[in-house]
Amino acid sequence: MTERDPDHVPDPTERELAILKVLWAEGEASVRRVYEVLREELPIVQNTVQAFLRTMEQKGLVSHRTEGRTFLYRPTTQRQPTSERLVSGLLDRVFDGAVDELVESALSVKAPTPEELRRLKELVERAERGDDSGDTGTDP
């Protein structure tokens, strides 16, 4: 299956997003592999992961191929457009489009690391220059 247009894929739920993060990191993975990664962080069982992946496939969030008797799942959209769509929705719904309020709220929830502060400064400088290329020479 080819990558889907992100405008035609529903926003993932919190658990679906956790599964997508595994798939984005792995490229593709079996139910068992997704479960093995998630169980380190979440109280979840393998059958639940399997049910989520089936639902996610029906919603168009993932697709699969068969290798022997194993289904290998892969995301149908990339991380960046999905993240941007989710942040855009949050920005509009919660902060009425106010970027400064979104950033202030994020900083009040979690103190940034020195590396994150450096990156934030680069992003502000780039925004001030009107440079929207997104390339700062680092991998976020």
QUIMONOR-V447539 format. One record per pair of residues at least 24 apart in sequence whose ideal C-beta (glycine too) atoms are under 8 Angstrom apart, sorted by sequence separation. I is the first residue (numbers start at 1). J is the second residue. If there is no record, write none. Layout:
BEGIN
i=I j=J
i=I j=J
END
This chain:
BEGIN
i=18 j=42
i=15 j=42
i=15 j=44
i=19 j=49
i=19 j=52
i=19 j=53
i=16 j=52
i=20 j=56
i=15 j=52
i=19 j=56
i=28 j=65
i=16 j=55
i=23 j=62
i=34 j=73
i=16 j=56
i=30 j=70
i=31 j=71
i=20 j=61
i=30 j=71
i=20 j=62
i=30 j=72
i=31 j=73
i=19 j=62
i=29 j=72
i=30 j=73
i=12 j=56
i=28 j=72
i=29 j=73
i=16 j=61
i=28 j=73
i=29 j=74
i=28 j=74
i=27 j=74
i=10 j=59
i=12 j=61
i=9 j=59
i=10 j=60
i=23 j=73
i=9 j=60
i=10 j=61
i=23 j=74
i=24 j=75
i=8 j=60
i=9 j=61
i=23 j=75
i=24 j=78
i=20 j=75
i=24 j=79
i=4 j=60
i=21 j=79
i=20 j=79
i=1 j=63
i=20 j=82
i=9 j=76
i=9 j=77
i=17 j=86
i=12 j=82
i=6 j=77
i=4 j=76
i=3 j=76
i=4 j=77
i=9 j=82
i=3 j=77
i=11 j=85
i=1 j=76
i=3 j=78
i=6 j=81
i=11 j=86
i=6 j=82
i=11 j=89
i=6 j=85
END
